[in-house]
Amino acid sequence: MLLFLQMTAAPDGNHFPLAFTLVYVVGFVAAVTIGSIAWYNSKRPAGWENKERPDFVPKVDPEDK
């Protein structure tokens, strides 16, 4: 049993999966960006009615006419 465990271990020790970490980081950044755009384009909460939209947030027009 010990020999089997030694054979299945990675030869260069613990190797953290970089690809999975990058997927989580990119996903988190995308979720925060999309959420921020949606929040700024939604109806303003109480106290935020007269605030200006930041320059980096695009204006999204509703399709309801």
PQR file with spaces between the fields and no chain letter, atoms N, CA, C, O and H, PARSE charges and radii, in Angstrom:
ATOM       1  N    MET     1       0.829   -1.192    0.000 -0.4000 1.5000
ATOM       2  CA   MET     1       0.000    0.000    0.000 -0.0000 2.0000
ATOM       3  C    MET     1       0.877    1.261    0.000  0.5500 1.7000
ATOM       4  O    MET     1       0.586    2.217   -0.719 -0.5500 1.4000
ATOM       5  N    LEU     2       1.920    1.265    0.782 -0.4000 1.5000
ATOM       6  CA   LEU     2       2.800    2.416    0.858 -0.0000 2.0000
ATOM       7  C    LEU     2       3.461    2.682   -0.489  0.5500 1.7000
ATOM       8  O    LEU     2       3.622    3.835   -0.887 -0.5500 1.4000
ATOM       9  H    LEU     2       2.157    0.489    1.367  0.4000 1.0000
ATOM      10  N    LEU     3       3.845    1.619   -1.191 -0.4000 1.5000
ATOM      11  CA   LEU     3       4.456    1.761   -2.506 -0.0000 2.0000
ATOM      12  C    LEU     3       3.477    2.395   -3.488  0.5500 1.7000
ATOM      13  O    LEU     3       3.874    3.229   -4.301 -0.5500 1.4000
ATOM      14  H    LEU     3       3.714    0.682   -0.867  0.4000 1.0000
ATOM      15  N    PHE     4       2.200    2.011   -3.424 -0.4000 1.5000
ATOM      16  CA   PHE     4       1.183    2.591   -4.301 -0.0000 2.0000
ATOM      17  C    PHE     4       1.021    4.089   -4.040  0.5500 1.7000
ATOM      18  O    PHE     4       0.904    4.874   -4.981 -0.5500 1.4000
ATOM      19  H    PHE     4       1.877    1.333   -2.764  0.4000 1.0000
ATOM      20  N    LEU     5       1.015    4.488   -2.765 -0.4000 1.5000
ATOM      21  CA   LEU     5       0.879    5.898   -2.432 -0.0000 2.0000
ATOM      22  C    LEU     5       2.090    6.697   -2.896  0.5500 1.7000
ATOM      23  O    LEU     5       1.953    7.846   -3.317 -0.5500 1.4000
ATOM      24  H    LEU     5       1.111    3.850   -2.001  0.4000 1.0000
ATOM      25  N    GLN     6       3.261    6.101   -2.822 -0.4000 1.5000
ATOM      26  CA   GLN     6       4.461    6.784   -3.274 -0.0000 2.0000
ATOM      27  C    GLN     6       4.464    6.941   -4.789  0.5500 1.7000
ATOM      28  O    GLN     6       4.974    7.937   -5.302 -0.5500 1.4000
ATOM      29  H    GLN     6       3.373    5.168   -2.480  0.4000 1.0000
ATOM      30  N    MET     7       3.910    5.989   -5.505 -0.4000 1.5000
ATOM      31  CA   MET     7       3.897    6.054   -6.966 -0.0000 2.0000
ATOM      32  C    MET     7       2.883    7.073   -7.468  0.5500 1.7000
ATOM      33  O    MET     7       3.099    7.693   -8.509 -0.5500 1.4000
ATOM      34  H    MET     7       3.495    5.179   -5.088  0.4000 1.0000
ATOM      35  N    THR     8       1.781    7.257   -6.747 -0.4000 1.5000
ATOM      36  CA   THR     8       0.746    8.176   -7.211 -0.0000 2.0000
ATOM      37  C    THR     8       1.032    9.611   -6.817  0.5500 1.7000
ATOM      38  O    THR     8       0.405   10.521   -7.360 -0.5500 1.4000
ATOM      39  H    THR     8       1.605    6.753   -5.902  0.4000 1.0000
ATOM      40  N    ALA     9       1.944    9.849   -5.904 -0.4000 1.5000
ATOM      41  CA   ALA     9       2.275   11.223   -5.498 -0.0000 2.0000
ATOM      42  C    ALA     9       3.007   11.925   -6.628  0.5500 1.7000
ATOM      43  O    ALA     9       3.708   11.294   -7.419 -0.5500 1.4000
ATOM      44  H    ALA     9       2.453    9.110   -5.463  0.4000 1.0000
ATOM      45  N    ALA    10       2.839   13.221   -6.692 -0.4000 1.5000
ATOM      46  CA   ALA    10       3.523   13.996   -7.727 -0.0000 2.0000
ATOM      47  C    ALA    10       5.030   13.965   -7.465  0.5500 1.7000
ATOM      48  O    ALA    10       5.459   14.103   -6.319 -0.5500 1.4000
ATOM      49  H    ALA    10       2.269   13.733   -6.049  0.4000 1.0000
ATOM      50  N    PRO    11       5.826   13.787   -8.501 -0.5600 1.5000
ATOM      51  CA   PRO    11       7.272   13.682   -8.297  0.2800 2.0000
ATOM      52  C    PRO    11       7.910   14.966   -7.776  0.5500 1.7000
ATOM      53  O    PRO    11       8.932   14.896   -7.094 -0.5500 1.4000
ATOM      54  N    ASP    12       7.355   16.117   -8.069 -0.4000 1.5000
ATOM      55  CA   ASP    12       7.956   17.370   -7.616 -0.0000 2.0000
ATOM      56  C    ASP    12       7.195   17.971   -6.428  0.5500 1.7000
ATOM      57  O    ASP    12       7.164   19.191   -6.272 -0.5500 1.4000
ATOM      58  H    ASP    12       6.524   16.174   -8.624  0.4000 1.0000
ATOM      59  N    GLY    13       6.588   17.134   -5.601 -0.4000 1.5000
ATOM      60  CA   GLY    13       5.932   17.601   -4.381 -0.0000 2.0000
ATOM      61  C    GLY    13       4.541   18.139   -4.648  0.5500 1.7000
ATOM      62  O    GLY    13       3.922   17.823   -5.664 -0.5500 1.4000
ATOM      63  H    GLY    13       6.613   16.142   -5.728  0.4000 1.0000
ATOM      64  N    ASN    14       4.058   18.951   -3.727 -0.4000 1.5000
ATOM      65  CA   ASN    14       2.732   19.554   -3.882 -0.0000 2.0000
ATOM      66  C    ASN    14       2.776   20.614   -4.965  0.5500 1.7000
ATOM      67  O    ASN    14       3.543   21.574   -4.888 -0.5500 1.4000
ATOM      68  H    ASN    14       4.561   19.208   -2.901  0.4000 1.0000
ATOM      69  N    HIS    15       1.959   20.431   -5.954 -0.4000 1.5000
ATOM      70  CA   HIS    15       1.879   21.394   -7.043 -0.0000 2.0000
ATOM      71  C    HIS    15       0.466   21.947   -7.063  0.5500 1.7000
ATOM      72  O    HIS    15      -0.483   21.230   -7.378 -0.5500 1.4000
ATOM      73  H    HIS    15       1.335   19.652   -6.018  0.4000 1.0000
ATOM      74  N    PHE    16       0.326   23.229   -6.726 -0.4000 1.5000
ATOM      75  CA   PHE    16      -0.989   23.854   -6.671 -0.0000 2.0000
ATOM      76  C    PHE    16      -1.490   24.091   -8.090  0.5500 1.7000
ATOM      77  O    PHE    16      -0.751   24.636   -8.910 -0.5500 1.4000
ATOM      78  H    PHE    16       1.097   23.812   -6.470  0.4000 1.0000
ATOM      79  N    PRO    17      -2.725   23.698   -8.407 -0.5600 1.5000
ATOM      80  CA   PRO    17      -3.245   23.851   -9.775  0.2800 2.0000
ATOM      81  C    PRO    17      -3.484   25.323  -10.130  0.5500 1.7000
ATOM      82  O    PRO    17      -4.475   25.925   -9.715 -0.5500 1.4000
ATOM      83  N    LEU    18      -2.576   25.874  -10.888 -0.4000 1.5000
ATOM      84  CA   LEU    18      -2.637   27.284  -11.264 -0.0000 2.0000
ATOM      85  C    LEU    18      -3.838   27.585  -12.166  0.5500 1.7000
ATOM      86  O    LEU    18      -4.442   28.653  -12.060 -0.5500 1.4000
ATOM      87  H    LEU    18      -1.771   25.385  -11.225  0.4000 1.0000
ATOM      88  N    ALA    19      -4.179   26.658  -13.042 -0.4000 1.5000
ATOM      89  CA   ALA    19      -5.293   26.892  -13.965 -0.0000 2.0000
ATOM      90  C    ALA    19      -6.613   27.081  -13.213  0.5500 1.7000
ATOM      91  O    ALA    19      -7.401   27.960  -13.562 -0.5500 1.4000
ATOM      92  H    ALA    19      -3.689   25.791  -13.128  0.4000 1.0000
ATOM      93  N    PHE    20      -6.857   26.274  -12.195 -0.4000 1.5000
ATOM      94  CA   PHE    20      -8.101   26.414  -11.429 -0.0000 2.0000
ATOM      95  C    PHE    20      -8.137   27.740  -10.680  0.5500 1.7000
ATOM      96  O    PHE    20      -9.185   28.378  -10.585 -0.5500 1.4000
ATOM      97  H    PHE    20      -6.217   25.560  -11.911  0.4000 1.0000
ATOM      98  N    THR    21      -7.006   28.144  -10.157 -0.4000 1.5000
ATOM      99  CA   THR    21      -6.930   29.421   -9.453 -0.0000 2.0000
ATOM     100  C    THR    21      -7.218   30.576  -10.397  0.5500 1.7000
ATOM     101  O    THR    21      -7.946   31.504  -10.043 -0.5500 1.4000
ATOM     102  H    THR    21      -6.155   27.626  -10.234  0.4000 1.0000
ATOM     103  N    LEU    22      -6.654   30.525  -11.589 -0.4000 1.5000
ATOM     104  CA   LEU    22      -6.898   31.586  -12.571 -0.0000 2.0000
ATOM     105  C    LEU    22      -8.360   31.642  -12.975  0.5500 1.7000
ATOM     106  O    LEU    22      -8.905   32.730  -13.161 -0.5500 1.4000
ATOM     107  H    LEU    22      -6.062   29.771  -11.876  0.4000 1.0000
ATOM     108  N    VAL    23      -9.008   30.487  -13.113 -0.4000 1.5000
ATOM     109  CA   VAL    23     -10.436   30.465  -13.461 -0.0000 2.0000
ATOM     110  C    VAL    23     -11.254   31.142  -12.366  0.5500 1.7000
ATOM     111  O    VAL    23     -12.159   31.922  -12.660 -0.5500 1.4000
ATOM     112  H    VAL    23      -8.565   29.603  -12.961  0.4000 1.0000
ATOM     113  N    TYR    24     -10.944   30.850  -11.113 -0.4000 1.5000
ATOM     114  CA   TYR    24     -11.686   31.470  -10.016 -0.0000 2.0000
ATOM     115  C    TYR    24     -11.431   32.975   -9.947  0.5500 1.7000
ATOM     116  O    TYR    24     -12.361   33.747   -9.715 -0.5500 1.4000
ATOM     117  H    TYR    24     -10.208   30.216  -10.873  0.4000 1.0000
ATOM     118  N    VAL    25     -10.205   33.394  -10.142 -0.4000 1.5000
ATOM     119  CA   VAL    25      -9.884   34.824  -10.073 -0.0000 2.0000
ATOM     120  C    VAL    25     -10.553   35.581  -11.212  0.5500 1.7000
ATOM     121  O    VAL    25     -11.158   36.630  -10.989 -0.5500 1.4000
ATOM     122  H    VAL    25      -9.449   32.767  -10.331  0.4000 1.0000
ATOM     123  N    VAL    26     -10.448   35.059  -12.430 -0.4000 1.5000
ATOM     124  CA   VAL    26     -11.077   35.719  -13.580 -0.0000 2.0000
ATOM     125  C    VAL    26     -12.594   35.732  -13.424  0.5500 1.7000
ATOM     126  O    VAL    26     -13.236   36.726  -13.764 -0.5500 1.4000
ATOM     127  H    VAL    26      -9.957   34.207  -12.611  0.4000 1.0000
ATOM     128  N    GLY    27     -13.170   34.662  -12.924 -0.4000 1.5000
ATOM     129  CA   GLY    27     -14.611   34.612  -12.697 -0.0000 2.0000
ATOM     130  C    GLY    27     -15.068   35.615  -11.664  0.5500 1.7000
ATOM     131  O    GLY    27     -16.114   36.244  -11.822 -0.5500 1.4000
ATOM     132  H    GLY    27     -12.649   33.855  -12.648  0.4000 1.0000
ATOM     133  N    PHE    28     -14.283   35.771  -10.598 -0.4000 1.5000
ATOM     134  CA   PHE    28     -14.629   36.738   -9.563 -0.0000 2.0000
ATOM     135  C    PHE    28     -14.573   38.165  -10.102  0.5500 1.7000
ATOM     136  O    PHE    28     -15.469   38.969   -9.839 -0.5500 1.4000
ATOM     137  H    PHE    28     -13.432   35.261  -10.469  0.4000 1.0000
ATOM     138  N    VAL    29     -13.526   38.475  -10.851 -0.4000 1.5000
ATOM     139  CA   VAL    29     -13.390   39.816  -11.430 -0.0000 2.0000
ATOM     140  C    VAL    29     -14.535   40.082  -12.407  0.5500 1.7000
ATOM     141  O    VAL    29     -15.087   41.182  -12.420 -0.5500 1.4000
ATOM     142  H    VAL    29     -12.799   37.822  -11.064  0.4000 1.0000
ATOM     143  N    ALA    30     -14.896   39.096  -13.220 -0.4000 1.5000
ATOM     144  CA   ALA    30     -16.004   39.267  -14.163 -0.0000 2.0000
ATOM     145  C    ALA    30     -17.326   39.473  -13.418  0.5500 1.7000
ATOM     146  O    ALA    30     -18.134   40.312  -13.815 -0.5500 1.4000
ATOM     147  H    ALA    30     -14.448   38.202  -13.209  0.4000 1.0000
ATOM     148  N    ALA    31     -17.549   38.723  -12.357 -0.4000 1.5000
ATOM     149  CA   ALA    31     -18.793   38.866  -11.595 -0.0000 2.0000
ATOM     150  C    ALA    31     -18.887   40.239  -10.938  0.5500 1.7000
ATOM     151  O    ALA    31     -19.956   40.850  -10.929 -0.5500 1.4000
ATOM     152  H    ALA    31     -16.892   38.041  -12.035  0.4000 1.0000
ATOM     153  N    VAL    32     -17.783   40.724  -10.393 -0.4000 1.5000
ATOM     154  CA   VAL    32     -17.790   42.052   -9.771 -0.0000 2.0000
ATOM     155  C    VAL    32     -18.017   43.132  -10.816  0.5500 1.7000
ATOM     156  O    VAL    32     -18.756   44.085  -10.571 -0.5500 1.4000
ATOM     157  H    VAL    32     -16.915   40.227  -10.400  0.4000 1.0000
ATOM     158  N    THR    33     -17.389   42.994  -11.979 -0.4000 1.5000
ATOM     159  CA   THR    33     -17.554   43.993  -13.043 -0.0000 2.0000
ATOM     160  C    THR    33     -18.985   44.016  -13.558  0.5500 1.7000
ATOM     161  O    THR    33     -19.586   45.085  -13.666 -0.5500 1.4000
ATOM     162  H    THR    33     -16.789   42.220  -12.178  0.4000 1.0000
ATOM     163  N    ILE    34     -19.534   42.860  -13.874 -0.4000 1.5000
ATOM     164  CA   ILE    34     -20.908   42.794  -14.388 -0.0000 2.0000
ATOM     165  C    ILE    34     -21.898   43.263  -13.330  0.5500 1.7000
ATOM     166  O    ILE    34     -22.858   43.964  -13.649 -0.5500 1.4000
ATOM     167  H    ILE    34     -19.046   41.992  -13.786  0.4000 1.0000
ATOM     168  N    GLY    35     -21.675   42.884  -12.074 -0.4000 1.5000
ATOM     169  CA   GLY    35     -22.555   43.328  -10.991 -0.0000 2.0000
ATOM     170  C    GLY    35     -22.502   44.819  -10.785  0.5500 1.7000
ATOM     171  O    GLY    35     -23.525   45.445  -10.510 -0.5500 1.4000
ATOM     172  H    GLY    35     -20.895   42.314  -11.815  0.4000 1.0000
ATOM     173  N    SER    36     -21.313   45.407  -10.916 -0.4000 1.5000
ATOM     174  CA   SER    36     -21.188   46.860  -10.758 -0.0000 2.0000
ATOM     175  C    SER    36     -21.911   47.603  -11.873  0.5500 1.7000
ATOM     176  O    SER    36     -22.593   48.596  -11.622 -0.5500 1.4000
ATOM     177  H    SER    36     -20.481   44.899  -11.140  0.4000 1.0000
ATOM     178  N    ILE    37     -21.763   47.122  -13.100 -0.4000 1.5000
ATOM     179  CA   ILE    37     -22.470   47.751  -14.221 -0.0000 2.0000
ATOM     180  C    ILE    37     -23.974   47.639  -14.028  0.5500 1.7000
ATOM     181  O    ILE    37     -24.698   48.606  -14.265 -0.5500 1.4000
ATOM     182  H    ILE    37     -21.209   46.315  -13.303  0.4000 1.0000
ATOM     183  N    ALA    38     -24.455   46.481  -13.604 -0.4000 1.5000
ATOM     184  CA   ALA    38     -25.893   46.304  -13.383 -0.0000 2.0000
ATOM     185  C    ALA    38     -26.388   47.198  -12.247  0.5500 1.7000
ATOM     186  O    ALA    38     -27.476   47.767  -12.336 -0.5500 1.4000
ATOM     187  H    ALA    38     -23.867   45.696  -13.411  0.4000 1.0000
ATOM     188  N    TRP    39     -25.598   47.325  -11.186 -0.4000 1.5000
ATOM     189  CA   TRP    39     -26.022   48.140  -10.058 -0.0000 2.0000
ATOM     190  C    TRP    39     -26.079   49.613  -10.439  0.5500 1.7000
ATOM     191  O    TRP    39     -27.028   50.307  -10.076 -0.5500 1.4000
ATOM     192  H    TRP    39     -24.714   46.863  -11.114  0.4000 1.0000
ATOM     193  N    TYR    40     -25.078   50.098  -11.165 -0.4000 1.5000
ATOM     194  CA   TYR    40     -25.067   51.512  -11.551 -0.0000 2.0000
ATOM     195  C    TYR    40     -26.173   51.843  -12.550  0.5500 1.7000
ATOM     196  O    TYR    40     -26.627   52.986  -12.605 -0.5500 1.4000
ATOM     197  H    TYR    40     -24.306   49.534  -11.460  0.4000 1.0000
ATOM     198  N    ASN    41     -26.609   50.873  -13.331 -0.4000 1.5000
ATOM     199  CA   ASN    41     -27.655   51.122  -14.318 -0.0000 2.0000
ATOM     200  C    ASN    41     -29.053   50.828  -13.782  0.5500 1.7000
ATOM     201  O    ASN    41     -30.039   51.045  -14.486 -0.5500 1.4000
ATOM     202  H    ASN    41     -26.240   49.944  -13.285  0.4000 1.0000
ATOM     203  N    SER    42     -29.151   50.342  -12.562 -0.4000 1.5000
ATOM     204  CA   SER    42     -30.460   50.079  -11.981 -0.0000 2.0000
ATOM     205  C    SER    42     -31.001   51.363  -11.353  0.5500 1.7000
ATOM     206  O    SER    42     -30.348   52.406  -11.375 -0.5500 1.4000
ATOM     207  H    SER    42     -28.350   50.166  -11.990  0.4000 1.0000
ATOM     208  N    LYS    43     -32.191   51.266  -10.802 -0.4000 1.5000
ATOM     209  CA   LYS    43     -32.734   52.419  -10.083 -0.0000 2.0000
ATOM     210  C    LYS    43     -31.857   52.673   -8.876  0.5500 1.7000
ATOM     211  O    LYS    43     -31.382   51.735   -8.236 -0.5500 1.4000
ATOM     212  H    LYS    43     -32.722   50.418  -10.785  0.4000 1.0000
ATOM     213  N    ARG    44     -31.648   53.912   -8.572 -0.4000 1.5000
ATOM     214  CA   ARG    44     -30.752   54.278   -7.482 -0.0000 2.0000
ATOM     215  C    ARG    44     -31.419   54.027   -6.128  0.5500 1.7000
ATOM     216  O    ARG    44     -32.606   54.308   -5.957 -0.5500 1.4000
ATOM     217  H    ARG    44     -32.035   54.674   -9.092  0.4000 1.0000
ATOM     218  N    PRO    45     -30.665   53.505   -5.180 -0.5600 1.5000
ATOM     219  CA   PRO    45     -31.202   53.363   -3.819  0.2800 2.0000
ATOM     220  C    PRO    45     -31.406   54.732   -3.177  0.5500 1.7000
ATOM     221  O    PRO    45     -30.944   55.746   -3.701 -0.5500 1.4000
ATOM     222  N    ALA    46     -32.088   54.755   -2.062 -0.4000 1.5000
ATOM     223  CA   ALA    46     -32.351   56.007   -1.353 -0.0000 2.0000
ATOM     224  C    ALA    46     -31.044   56.703   -1.014  0.5500 1.7000
ATOM     225  O    ALA    46     -30.140   56.099   -0.436 -0.5500 1.4000
ATOM     226  H    ALA    46     -32.463   53.932   -1.637  0.4000 1.0000
ATOM     227  N    GLY    47     -30.951   57.978   -1.376 -0.4000 1.5000
ATOM     228  CA   GLY    47     -29.750   58.751   -1.127 -0.0000 2.0000
ATOM     229  C    GLY    47     -28.782   58.790   -2.301  0.5500 1.7000
ATOM     230  O    GLY    47     -27.841   59.583   -2.287 -0.5500 1.4000
ATOM     231  H    GLY    47     -31.685   58.469   -1.845  0.4000 1.0000
ATOM     232  N    TRP    48     -28.985   57.965   -3.306 -0.4000 1.5000
ATOM     233  CA   TRP    48     -28.099   57.914   -4.469 -0.0000 2.0000
ATOM     234  C    TRP    48     -28.773   58.443   -5.730  0.5500 1.7000
ATOM     235  O    TRP    48     -28.218   58.310   -6.821 -0.5500 1.4000
ATOM     236  H    TRP    48     -29.749   57.321   -3.318  0.4000 1.0000
ATOM     237  N    GLU    49     -29.954   59.038   -5.607 -0.4000 1.5000
ATOM     238  CA   GLU    49     -30.705   59.463   -6.789 -0.0000 2.0000
ATOM     239  C    GLU    49     -29.966   60.508   -7.612  0.5500 1.7000
ATOM     240  O    GLU    49     -30.040   60.475   -8.840 -0.5500 1.4000
ATOM     241  H    GLU    49     -30.405   59.146   -4.721  0.4000 1.0000
ATOM     242  N    ASN    50     -29.256   61.432   -6.977 -0.4000 1.5000
ATOM     243  CA   ASN    50     -28.614   62.541   -7.679 -0.0000 2.0000
ATOM     244  C    ASN    50     -27.128   62.319   -7.935  0.5500 1.7000
ATOM     245  O    ASN    50     -26.437   63.245   -8.360 -0.5500 1.4000
ATOM     246  H    ASN    50     -29.195   61.459   -5.979  0.4000 1.0000
ATOM     247  N    LYS    51     -26.632   61.135   -7.691 -0.4000 1.5000
ATOM     248  CA   LYS    51     -25.206   60.858   -7.885 -0.0000 2.0000
ATOM     249  C    LYS    51     -24.909   60.642   -9.366  0.5500 1.7000
ATOM     250  O    LYS    51     -25.743   60.131  -10.113 -0.5500 1.4000
ATOM     251  H    LYS    51     -27.194   60.383   -7.345  0.4000 1.0000
ATOM     252  N    GLU    52     -23.727   61.033   -9.768 -0.4000 1.5000
ATOM     253  CA   GLU    52     -23.300   60.867  -11.156 -0.0000 2.0000
ATOM     254  C    GLU    52     -22.794   59.447  -11.401  0.5500 1.7000
ATOM     255  O    GLU    52     -22.222   58.808  -10.518 -0.5500 1.4000
ATOM     256  H    GLU    52     -23.050   61.449   -9.161  0.4000 1.0000
ATOM     257  N    ARG    53     -23.017   58.982  -12.601 -0.4000 1.5000
ATOM     258  CA   ARG    53     -22.508   57.667  -13.002 -0.0000 2.0000
ATOM     259  C    ARG    53     -21.021   57.794  -13.290  0.5500 1.7000
ATOM     260  O    ARG    53     -20.614   58.757  -13.940 -0.5500 1.4000
ATOM     261  H    ARG    53     -23.482   59.501  -13.319  0.4000 1.0000
ATOM     262  N    PRO    54     -20.189   56.855  -12.832 -0.5600 1.5000
ATOM     263  CA   PRO    54     -18.757   56.914  -13.137  0.2800 2.0000
ATOM     264  C    PRO    54     -18.508   56.810  -14.640  0.5500 1.7000
ATOM     265  O    PRO    54     -19.312   56.226  -15.368 -0.5500 1.4000
ATOM     266  N    ASP    55     -17.401   57.374  -15.099 -0.4000 1.5000
ATOM     267  CA   ASP    55     -17.104   57.392  -16.530 -0.0000 2.0000
ATOM     268  C    ASP    55     -16.876   56.002  -17.112  0.5500 1.7000
ATOM     269  O    ASP    55     -17.142   55.782  -18.293 -0.5500 1.4000
ATOM     270  H    ASP    55     -16.748   57.848  -14.508  0.4000 1.0000
ATOM     271  N    PHE    56     -16.393   55.067  -16.313 -0.4000 1.5000
ATOM     272  CA   PHE    56     -16.063   53.747  -16.846 -0.0000 2.0000
ATOM     273  C    PHE    56     -17.267   52.822  -16.955  0.5500 1.7000
ATOM     274  O    PHE    56     -17.144   51.726  -17.503 -0.5500 1.4000
ATOM     275  H    PHE    56     -16.177   55.246  -15.353  0.4000 1.0000
ATOM     276  N    VAL    57     -18.441   53.236  -16.445 -0.4000 1.5000
ATOM     277  CA   VAL    57     -19.646   52.410  -16.521 -0.0000 2.0000
ATOM     278  C    VAL    57     -20.433   52.819  -17.752  0.5500 1.7000
ATOM     279  O    VAL    57     -20.815   53.983  -17.873 -0.5500 1.4000
ATOM     280  H    VAL    57     -18.541   54.126  -16.000  0.4000 1.0000
ATOM     281  N    PRO    58     -20.689   51.884  -18.678 -0.5600 1.5000
ATOM     282  CA   PRO    58     -21.426   52.249  -19.896  0.2800 2.0000
ATOM     283  C    PRO    58     -22.906   52.467  -19.599  0.5500 1.7000
ATOM     284  O    PRO    58     -23.465   51.860  -18.685 -0.5500 1.4000
ATOM     285  N    LYS    59     -23.524   53.331  -20.374 -0.4000 1.5000
ATOM     286  CA   LYS    59     -24.953   53.605  -20.246 -0.0000 2.0000
ATOM     287  C    LYS    59     -25.720   52.522  -20.994  0.5500 1.7000
ATOM     288  O    LYS    59     -25.483   52.293  -22.180 -0.5500 1.4000
ATOM     289  H    LYS    59     -23.070   53.824  -21.117  0.4000 1.0000
ATOM     290  N    VAL    60     -26.634   51.860  -20.303 -0.4000 1.5000
ATOM     291  CA   VAL    60     -27.445   50.811  -20.898 -0.0000 2.0000
ATOM     292  C    VAL    60     -28.878   51.312  -20.936  0.5500 1.7000
ATOM     293  O    VAL    60     -29.477   51.578  -19.894 -0.5500 1.4000
ATOM     294  H    VAL    60     -26.826   52.045  -19.339  0.4000 1.0000
ATOM     295  N    ASP    61     -29.429   51.441  -22.138 -0.4000 1.5000
ATOM     296  CA   ASP    61     -30.804   51.909  -22.272 -0.0000 2.0000
ATOM     297  C    ASP    61     -31.759   50.720  -22.188  0.5500 1.7000
ATOM     298  O    ASP    61     -31.510   49.684  -22.803 -0.5500 1.4000
ATOM     299  H    ASP    61     -28.942   51.225  -22.985  0.4000 1.0000
ATOM     300  N    PRO    62     -32.848   50.859  -21.433 -0.5600 1.5000
ATOM     301  CA   PRO    62     -33.816   49.760  -21.376  0.2800 2.0000
ATOM     302  C    PRO    62     -34.529   49.634  -22.716  0.5500 1.7000
ATOM     303  O    PRO    62     -34.718   50.616  -23.435 -0.5500 1.4000
ATOM     304  N    GLU    63     -34.916   48.410  -23.031 -0.4000 1.5000
ATOM     305  CA   GLU    63     -35.593   48.168  -24.315 -0.0000 2.0000
ATOM     306  C    GLU    63     -37.087   48.438  -24.226  0.5500 1.7000
ATOM     307  O    GLU    63     -37.781   48.384  -25.241 -0.5500 1.4000
ATOM     308  H    GLU    63     -34.762   47.613  -22.448  0.4000 1.0000
ATOM     309  N    ASP    64     -37.598   48.728  -23.026 -0.4000 1.5000
ATOM     310  CA   ASP    64     -39.022   49.034  -22.855 -0.0000 2.0000
ATOM     311  C    ASP    64     -39.322   50.424  -23.399  0.5500 1.7000
ATOM     312  O    ASP    64     -38.787   51.416  -22.904 -0.5500 1.4000
ATOM     313  H    ASP    64     -37.034   48.772  -22.202  0.4000 1.0000
ATOM     314  N    LYS    65     -40.168   50.498  -24.405 -0.4000 1.5000
ATOM     315  CA   LYS    65     -40.540   51.790  -24.987 -0.0000 2.0000
ATOM     316  C    LYS    65     -42.026   51.930  -25.061  0.5500 1.7000
ATOM     317  O    LYS    65     -42.527   52.955  -25.523 -0.5500 1.4000
ATOM     318  H    LYS    65     -40.603   49.692  -24.808  0.4000 1.0000
